[in-house]
Every structure is written in structure tokens, then in C-alpha cells.
């Protein structure tokens, strides 16, 4: 897993402490101690550990999508995802905000190599999906 960026960690800490994004490092450090009895280094360690446990999954019994923390084999803590918002965000991501006409393809890459293509096509169009050539 890639290490989180300092700026992202600072923004998260400020938000959790009720500070605005313009807060200084000193203000954030003080607020972390007052609110959570911790310092920036300990906070960063905790967030990095939690990030390693973040997961997404769909219940095989109910088809309910969840996001939360897990071991890869079992959930430690989860919450149901609002499917309507998820689908809206997915469409926004695939189309980059453009209004889809016929359809879009969004490549999913791993280490710079396309491993999947995600297709979004209006319901009145037919799509044929086949395995690509190796």
C-alpha cells in the first residue's frame, strides 16, 4: 500500500478536530492533543493501520454492498453503502461529468497495465462483451 501524503493526513486531522483547511500545523497538533489525546505521528500511524484494513464487499446472501474494516476474510466493522449515491458517483467517475450519449469505457489499471474495462451504456443500446486477445 502506498503511504498517505502529509497534506492529506493534515487535512483529515483538521477536519476531525473541527478546524478549517487553512489551520496551521501548530493549531492541528494542539487540537489533536485536546480532542484525541494524541500527536500527529501517532495519528498518522493509526490512520495508516486503518487504511490497511479498509475494504468493500457485497453480501452473497442479501446483495447488500458494504464498506468498512476487515481482514479480507471477515468484517471487523462495516456499514451499508447507499447504492443510489454509489451508482451516481460511479457514473460521474466513468464519464468525468460528461453527459453519456451512446456510452463510455473506463479502463481500470494495476501498476500501469489495463486489467479491466468498465463499460457504461444507455439501456436502449445493446452491448457485446467478449474476452480480449492475450
Buried (B, 14 or more C-beta within 10 A) or exposed (E): EEEEEEEEBBBBBBEBBEBEEEBEEEBBBBBBBEEBEBEBEEBBEEBEEEEEBEBEBEEEEEEEBBBBBBEEEEBEEBEEBEEEEEEEEEEEEBBEEEEEEEEBEBEEEEEEEEEEEEEBEEEEEEEEEEEEEE
